[in-house]
Amino acid sequence: MNPALPKRLTSSQWRVVFLLGPVILGVGDAFIAPANVRMSAVEWALSVGAGLALIIRLRMPVLTLLITLPGQFMGTAWMAGLIALYTLSRFRPGRRLLLTCTLLVIVVKVLPYPLEAAELRTRLANLVWLEDALGAPIAAVALGRAVALRCELAERLRELTEGRSREDRLLAEQVLATERTQLAREMHDVVAHQVSLISVQAGALRVSAGDFAVREAADTIRTLSVRTLEELRHMVGVLRAAGGRTLDPRPQPRLSDLPRLIAESALDVDADMAYEGCAPCPEGVERAAFRIVQEALTNVRKHAPGAKVWIQLRCTEGELRVEIRNAAAAPGAAALDLPSGGHGLVGLSERVHLLGGFFSAGPGDAGGFRVSATIPIPSTTPEDAPRVPDASRTPDTEPPK
């Protein structure tokens, strides 16, 4: 910064200048008097008091104007009187009050000090004197009203700008909701049609196949297709609600559903799950743990086919710890060419961090991969404790007939 340039005043410094500047001008005007005019102590006190009274002009403008009248009458406090009249016009917009105070200032300026009939007749006959007596007070009132009107217009403009911004934001939200609804419709029309075809083909294969293993695989494909359609309907409902809360009667996955998930994965999994201590675990925590295991198994099928998988789940000291490790892909096994958006682990990390936990994912030992998460379990009272996972509950996966 150039040291030769003056520094800008802060807002507090501007307030001090705005408050004390007119006071200094009013007091200084009292000392500017003709050399041949001698004032008594009382006249000096009234003149200086008129300038000092400006310090209360913002709180009591009418009283300030009345205090400056003696100094105006003597002709030694005109600056203080005009500032007081301007302040009154700026903050007291009443027409009667302004008219009365303006006429009072004009009369005080026209009257001579001391009162003499000859001097009064001389002043009334002097048009220049009358123009000065009328022009200065009227100009002060006009300036005060102009500044007040400008402030009112600026405030209205600010309100209009805020209203326009609010309307634009609502319009953007409405457009976003419309786009979400359209996206949900297209997703349902495209994906649901393809998955339905997979389910139909799997059902036909199950009926026509003579091998028991083929029939079992076809039945598994059909069951997974039906479950995928249910998940799709749930996501479509969320999109159509524009991210709002929806009533979903379908049961959400819990920790008790992990054995079924592992069995359907068709992977070599060594599971060590001890979640019996998670009876008061909220549904959100259990759902997050289920999604972590589900995403990890999906990634193993995609990127490390034939690899050994280890799953460990523990619930200790108010925390639910989940860890999934897998070895390197089996020799000669080709990775599955499945579509991937690359956002699975990112979504899991966001879900865990929203619950106040920690998430990590990265390469493991011997070319494998490791996913771990620690999710805190909020303390609950018996009244608001969620229900205990029922290990005997099985989801409704019966394909439609």
N, C-alpha and C positions, 0 to 999 in steps of 0.2 A: 504494500500500500504506500502511496506517495505521502510522505510526512508533511508536504506543503499544503495538502488539501485539508480543509476543516473536517472534523469528525461530525457525524450526524447525531442529532440529539435523540435520546431515547424517549419513549412515551411518557415516562414519569417526569423527565425534564421539560417536555413540551407542556405538560399540565401545570408545572410551576411557572413557566413563562406566561401561559395563558391566564393564570390567576394573578400573578404579581405585576405583569407588564402594564396593564391599565392603571394599577395603583401608582406605579412610579410615574406614569404620564400625568395622572391627575394631581399628584403632589408637586411635580415639577412645574405644572402650569400655574400653580398658586404663587410661585416665585418669579414668574415672568410678568412683571407689572411695569407700567411707565415709571420713569425715574422721578418725575415730579409728584407722584402719588405716594403719600405716606399712610400706612395702615396701622391701626391700633392693634393691641394684643388680641382683642376679641375678634377683630376682622382676620387677623392671621390664623387664629384658631379655627374660625369657621371655614376659611379657605383650605387650610391643610386638612381639616376634618372631612371636608367634602371628598378629597382625594383618598384619604384612608378608608372612608366608608365603602369604597368600591370593592374592598376585600369580601364583603358580604353580599355583593350584588347578585350572585347566582342563587343564593338561598332566599333573600328578601329584596327583590328588585324594586318594589314599590317604596319600601322604607328607605332604600339607598337613594332613590330619586328625591324623596322629600328632604333628606339630609343635605343634598347638594343644592337645594333651592336658595338658601341664604348666600352661598358663594356665587351662584349665578346672578343673583340680584346685585351683588357688589361688583360683578364683572371680573372676578379673579378666579373663578372655578368653572369656566365654560367647558373645558375638556372633560372634567369629571361629570358635569351634567349631561353632555351628549353621550358619553359612554353609558351612564345610567339609563338614559332614555333608549339607547340601542338595546341594552340588555333586557329592558322591560318589553320592548317590541319583539325581541327574539324568543322569550320564554313565556310571555303572557299575551296570548293572541286575542284576548277579549276586545271587541271594537269600542265599547263604551269606555273601558279603562284606558285604552290607548288614546282615544280622542280627548278625554279629560286631561290626561297627563301632558299631552302635546300642547293643548291650549294653555295649560298652566305654565309650561316652560316658555311659550311664546310671550305670554303676558309678563313674566319675570324679566325676559330679555328686553322688552319694550320699555318697561318702567325704568326711569333714571334713579341713580343712587348718589346722593340722597334725593328724596322725592321733591321735585320742583316743577311747578306748572309750566314755566317758560321752557324748560328743557324738554318736558314731555311734548309740548306743542312743536318744538323744533324737530324732535324725532319723528313724530307722526307726519310731519310735512316732508321729511327726507325719504324719498322712495328707496334709495340705496340701503338705508338703515332698515327699513321695513322688509326689504328683500332678504337681508341678512338674518333678521329676526325670525322670518318665516321659513327661509330655506334650510338653515342648519338643523332645526328640530325635525322638519319634515323629511330631510335626507336621512337623519339617524333612524327614524321610524321605518322609512322605506327600505333601508339597508337591512335592518333587523328582520323585517318580514320576508325579504328576499332570501336571506340566509336560512330562516326557518322553513320556507317553502322548499328550498333546495334540499335540506335535510329530510323533509317529509317525502319528497320525490325519490331520494336515494334509498330511503327505507322501503318504499313501495316497490322500487325496482329490485331490491334485494329479495323481497318476498316473492315477487313474480319470478325471479331467477330460480329461487329455491323450489317454487311450485312447478316450474317447467322441468327442473332436474328430477323432481319426484315423479312427474308424469312420464318422463323419458325412462326412468328406472322401472316404473310399472309396465310400460309398453315393452321394454326389453324382457322383463320377466314373463309377460304374456306371450311374446314371440318364442321365448325359450320353452315355455310349457307346450306351445303348439308344435314346435319341432320335436320335443320329446314324445308327444303323442303320436306324431307321424312316424318317428323312428320306432316306437313300440309296435305300431301297426305293421310296418315293413318287416321288422324282426320276426314278428309272429307269423306273418304270411310266408316268409322265405324259410326260416329255420324250422318252424313247426311242420311245414310240408315235407321237408327233407327227412326230418326225424320220424315223421309218421310213415314215410315210405320204408325207412330202415326197420321200423317195428313190424310193418306188414310183411316185408321180405323175410325177416327173422321168424315170424309166425309160420309162413309158408315152408321155410326150411325145416322148422321143428316138426311139422306134420309129415313132410315127405322123406326126411332123412331116416335111414335105417340104423345108423350107428348111434349108440347111446351117448357117446361123448359129443357128437355133433348136435344131437337134440338138446343136450344140457347147455352147450355153448350158445345155441340159437335162443333158448329160453332166457339165458343171462342177457343176451343182446336186447331181447324184447323188453325185459324188465328194466334195464338201464335206459332204454329209449323212453319208456313211460315216465320214469323218474326225471329224465331230462326235460320232457314236456312240462312236467309239474314245476320244475325250477324255472323254465322259460316263462310260464304263465305268471309266476311270482314276480320275476323281473319286469315283465311287461306291465303288471299292475303298478309297480313302483314308478316306472317311467310315465305311465299315464297320469299318475297322481302328482307329477312334477316334483318328485322327491319328497312328497308329504307322507304322513303316516297312513298306512292302509291296514285294514283288518284282514289278516291272513289266517283262515281256519286251519290250514295245513300245518301239522306239527313241524317245528324246526329241528334240525339235527342236534343231538346232544352227545355227551360222552358215551352214553350207553349204545350209541349207534356205531361206534368205532369198530367193534368186532365184525359187524356186517360189512363195513367199508373195506376192512382189510381182507375179508374173505372174497369179496367181489373184485379186488384188485388183481387177482391171479399172479401175485408176486411172492417171492420167497421172503416172508416177513417174520422177524423175531420180535414179538411185542411183549414189553414189560410195562403193563399199565396197572397202577395202583391209585385209582381215583375214588376209593371208598370214602376217604376223608373229605371229599368235595360235595358232601350232601347239601350244604348251604350255598353252593356255587351258583351265581346268577346265570341266567340263560345266555346272556351276551358273552360271558367268559367261556362257557361250554361250547357255544357256537363258534367262537374264534379258534379254540383248540381243534375242533372238528375240521374247520376249513384249512388250518395249517397242515394237519395230517393229510387231508384230501389233496391239497395242492402239491405236497411233497411226493406223494405216491404217483400223482399224474406226471410230475417232472421225471421221476424215475422211469416210468413207462416210455416217456418221450426220448430221454437223453441217455439212459443207462439200462437198456433192456437186458433182462437176465441177471441183474445185480442183486446181491443180498441186501436186505433192508433191516435196520434195527430201529425200533420205536420205543421210546421210554417216556412215561408220563408219571409225574409225581405231584402230590398236593401236600406241601409242608409249609408251616409257618405263614399261613395266609397267602401263599403264592401257588399258582399252578404252573409247573414247569413242563414244557414239551420239547423233546429232542428227537429228530429223525436223521439217521445217518444211513448212507448207502455206499456200497463198494463200487469199484469201477465196473463198467459194462462187461458182460460175459464175452470171452474171445469169439470173434466171428459174428457176433450179434449186430445187426444193423439197426440204427436208430429209426424210430417210426417217423414217417413224414406226416406229421399232424400240424394243423394250423396253430399258431401261437402269436399272441399280441405282445408278449414280453412284459406284461404288467402284473403277473400273478404275485410275485414276491413283493413288488412295490405295494400292491393292495393289502397284502398280509401285514406288511410293516406299518402301514397307516392304521389298519384296524387295531393292531396291538398297541400302538402309541396312543390312540384315542382312549384305550382302556387304561392307560397309565403304565404300560409294561415296556419290556425291552425285547427287541427282535434282532436276530443276526442270521445271516446266510452266507455261505462261502465254501470254497473247496475244502475237502476233508483229507484224510490220510489215504495214501495209495490210490490216488486218482478219483476218489469218491467225492461226495458232497454232504454238507451238514447244514441242517436248519434247526434253529433253537429259538425258543420264546419263553419269557417269564412274564406271567400275567398276574397282577395282584387281585386278590379276592376281597371285595368290600365286605366289611362286617355287617351282618344283618341281624335284626331282631326276630323273635319267633313270629311276630305278626306279619312282617313283610318278607320273610324268608321264602324263596322260591321252592317249588316242589322238588322232591328228591328224584333223581333220574331212576327210571324203572327199567331194569335190565331185561325184563320180560316183554317190554313194549316193542313191537315190530311195526315198521311203517307199512302203510297200505301200498304195496307194490303190485297188486294183482292187476294184470293187463286187462284193458276193457275187452269185453266179448263182442 
